[in-house]
C-alpha cells in the first residue's frame, strides 16, 4: 500500500490568531523602521498623513502577527 498525497486524515486546520490593535508604542516602532527622514516627517505628522499612517499601521500589525498576536 503506497502513501497518498490526499490522505483525508491529514487536513490543514486554519490557524486563528487574535490580532490586537497596534498601540502607540507599536506605531512608534514601525515609524523608526519605515521613516528615514525623521526631521522632516515627525511621528505626529506621519500619523496625520493617511497613506503614511496606513503603512505604519500595516507594519505594526505585521510585527504583532510575527510575535504571535501579542
Secondary structure by P-SEA (a helix, b strand, c coil): cccccccccbbbbbbbbbcccccaaaaaaaaaacccccccccaaaaaacaaaaaaaaaaaaaaaaaaccc
